[in-house]
């Protein structure tokens, strides 16, 4: 995923991204439910990280 990014802390435009899922609660972790999907965008200079909520992709599963 490529997009224009400027770090709010240091002004750097280089970044790394990572997707991760969150169960939200112990109940969600114990029983199979749809997990929330997030995108983390981290500045490669200062390490500041923005987290964005993503919509799940419909992959038929």
C-alpha positions as CSV (number, residue, x, y, z in Angstrom):
1,X,0.0,0.0,0.0
2,X,1.5,3.3,-1.1
3,X,0.3,6.7,-0.1
4,X,1.7,10.1,0.7
5,X,2.9,10.3,4.3
6,X,4.5,13.1,6.2
7,X,5.5,12.4,9.8
8,X,3.6,14.8,12.2
9,X,6.6,14.8,14.6
10,X,9.7,15.3,12.4
11,X,8.5,15.9,8.8
12,X,10.1,12.8,7.4
13,X,8.4,11.2,4.4
14,X,9.9,7.7,4.7
15,X,7.8,5.1,6.5
16,X,7.1,1.4,7.1
17,X,3.7,-0.2,7.3
18,X,2.3,-3.2,9.1
19,X,-1.2,-4.8,9.3
20,X,-2.4,-6.2,12.6
21,X,-5.6,-7.6,14.0
22,X,-7.2,-7.0,17.4
23,X,-9.7,-9.3,19.2
24,X,-10.9,-6.4,21.4
25,X,-11.7,-8.4,24.5
26,X,-11.2,-11.8,26.2
27,X,-14.6,-13.0,25.0
28,X,-13.6,-12.2,21.4
29,X,-10.2,-13.9,21.9
30,X,-11.9,-17.1,23.1
31,X,-14.6,-17.5,20.4
32,X,-14.0,-17.2,16.7
33,X,-15.4,-13.8,15.6
34,X,-14.4,-11.2,13.1
35,X,-11.3,-9.4,14.3
36,X,-10.8,-5.7,13.8
37,X,-8.1,-4.9,11.2
38,X,-5.6,-2.0,11.6
39,X,-2.8,-0.5,9.7
40,X,0.3,0.9,11.5
41,X,2.4,3.5,9.7
42,X,5.7,4.1,11.4
43,X,8.2,6.9,10.6
44,X,11.6,5.5,9.8
45,X,13.4,8.5,11.3
46,X,11.8,9.1,14.7
47,X,9.6,6.0,15.2
48,X,6.3,7.9,15.6
49,X,3.4,5.6,14.7
50,X,0.0,6.4,13.4
51,X,-2.7,3.7,13.6
52,X,-5.6,3.6,11.1
53,X,-8.7,1.3,11.2
54,X,-9.1,-0.7,8.0
55,X,-12.2,-2.3,6.5
56,X,-11.9,-6.0,6.2
57,X,-11.3,-7.3,2.7
58,X,-14.0,-9.6,1.4
59,X,-12.0,-12.7,0.5
60,X,-14.8,-15.2,0.7
61,X,-13.8,-16.7,4.0
